[in-house]
Every structure is written in C-alpha cells, then in structure tokens.
Amino acid sequence: MIITEEKILHWLEEVKDPEIPVLSLIDLGVITGVDIVDSHVKVSMTPTFAGCPAIDYMKKDVIRVLHEKGIENVEVEVSFKSQWNSNMITDKGRKALEEFGLAPPPRHDFIIDIDILQHVKCPYCRSEDTEVKSPFGPTLCRSIHYCNGCKQAFEQFKPI
Amino acid sequence: MSEAIRDLLYKMADDELILGHRNSEWTGLGPMLEEDIAFSSMAQDKVGQSLAFFELLHSLGEAEPDTVAFTRNANQFHNCQFVELPIGEYDFSLVRHFLFDNADYLRFSHLKDSAYTPLSDLAKKFMGEVKYHLMHGEIWMKKLANGNEESLTRLQKSLDYAFPFALGIFEKSEFEDQLITDGIYNGEEFLKNLWLEKIQNQISKTPLQLDTSVEAVFGGRKGMHTEHLQPLLDEMSEVFKVDPGADW
C-alpha cells in the first residue's frame, strides 16, 4: 500500500471531536502536519485550548483509526509549534456546527472583544437579536447566549 | 542561560497552577451559575497553561509535570504570594482575577515576541485564552463598582488589600538582566509599567480609588510564602500521594 498525505488526511475525517461528535479533527483544524517516512507516519496536532481534556482522546483516536487502516507505525506529536485559532475551522465544519445547534465562530482578524460575542446568529431561528450571557460555557471552547427571537438559550463555539 | 529560562518558566507555571487551583475552589460555590462556570473555566485554562509550561520544563531536563506539580514543598514554589491567598469572598476573588489576568495578558502579549521560540509559541496560544479572562474580569469590575454602596465598598476594600500583593507579581529575579540582554523579554519593571497604566485606566472608569504608592509584597519568587500555600499544596496533592505511580 502506498501511503500518501491525502490518504491519511482523508482517513482522519473519521476522527471526531469527542465533545462535538459532528466535527472531524480535519474540520476543526487541529491537525497541523503529516510526515511520512517509508512506513512511518507522524501526525502533528495542536490543542484548541491548553486545558482541553479532549486532546488525549483525540490523540488515541488518531492512532486507533490509522491502525485500523493498516498503518502500524504511527506517531502523534502534540505541540504548540503552530497555534490553533478558530479561523482554522473549515466551512464544512462551520456548517456541521450550526446543524448541531452550536453557532459557529465568526472569522476574525484577532481583535477579539465583547462586541464580537454580541448579536451572534441564533443556530435555531437565525435571528440576530441575541445577547451574550457568559463568555464561558460548558466546555472551554463555548460561550453562552440567549436568543430574543425564539426565546432560547444557545451556545457558540467561541472565536479565539 | 538555561537556568535563567527555567527560573522564568517556573514562576509562570507556578502562578498558573496555584491560581488555577484557587479558582477551582469556586466550582459549585459561585454566587450564580454563570460565575461558577466562569471561575471553573478559568481554572481549567490556568491549569492547562501550567501543564504546558511544566512540559516545556520537562523537555529542558526537569522532572515529569505531575512530579513537579505534586511533590514540591511550599518553599520550592516560585509563584507570587498574590495567587496563593485564599479565595475569600467573591469580591476579593474578582479583584484578584482582574489584577492578575491583566498582568498575565500583558505578559503573554509581550512574550509572543520572545527570542526563545518555545516560549513565544506558548505565549501566542495563551494570549487568546486569557483574553476571555480579561473580558470577564473587566465587565464584572465595572458592573459591581457601579452597583450599589455595598458592592463598591466591598470592591474598594478588596482592592486596597490586594494591590500590594499584586505588585508582587513583578518581583525581579536574579536573572533579570541576563534575560533582558538575551532578548527573552524586557523584564518585570517594563511589564509592571504597562500593567499600571492599564489598571489605572480601567479603575478611572469606576468610582474606585487606587493608591499605587503602596509597597509591594515580595518573597514568593524566592520561595517565601504565606501560611496559606502549604495547606493548598497538601490538598492539591492528596490524591496523587495516595499512589504516586498510578496511571490515571
């Protein structure tokens, strides 16, 4: 079997974020590199947040899936050499988030302030008449909002 | 050089670990659900950041992160005394969070340009995380300082108590000059001045009064701590010490 980077990336679509099971690691943007030397595959990853407890699960899942595909020699390196930010979530990932009921993060130019969290489009009714309730939510990557349109609380994958 | 870097990394790692632990003491006790979640999330961020610093230290030859975090005694910790103070009431925890996280954010914003790449990589990452802490602290300071007489009085009292300890964040190490010469960072005095300007600006938008001429409480960076640190360490390491070799 000839192993290519494209093939590895395609297979890694099967590995999902354990806290947001509709989002693959590719869509999340946490896979930062694939190096293939002969039959040895090294996957580089970076956490969304330093304190994200899901990173160990993701790492194990990458190894498990690649083993299942017949790649014996897998190494996963987790580092901060390239730093994740929410602009790295793909368009497909953003769509999946919205369908899952989580407002996707707006693309930003790294100037994050409270204004960027106001008037987030409600993933349920699409109203923009919403307000931020807390910049912290049930996981590090989510904030809590309230929609005045459909009178429901919702969460956003927050811009970072 | 490497001893100077290690000293710098240890003090940041210990600040994040100890304040992270203190913040986690609000889990289940926050004055309202959102605040419970906020302090718990900030705790998680800080402990995560300390882990990344300890991993970097491990790559420089120091012991494993868990060993370093759970087996040292108080006099081996390099955190400033500010972060080890008990959580007190919500007003004190809020004031500490506001003062510390402003310092933390400025520190990381500055360290992102460090000549020491592994550190600048972490700083770039942590800036984005601490930005949310900053937002949270500033909103609540403004809200409560402009609340009623009780909220203002409480904040003022906590600010007066906290400020000398907060100045202790910027205690210089013996390696200060070397770190500046080597382009690792511009040193504590530089950061303190940026921070003072930021804090004074924020406070000036509220009825709070701030006397910046008070004397700083130093000692933490050199292993001198208050009576509050050792009990915290005992509690934090209690489970680890039951079976130090356990694989969690």
Interface residues (C-beta under 8 A of the other chain):
Chain A: P47 F49 A50 G51 C52 P53 S79 F80 K81 Q83 W84 N85 I112 D113 I114 K133 S134 P135 F136 G137 P138 L140 I144 K158 I160
Chain B: E34 I37 A38 S40 S41 M42 Q44 D45 K46 V47 G48 Q49 L51 A52 D121 L122 K124 K125 F126 G128 E129 K131 Y132 M135 H136 I139
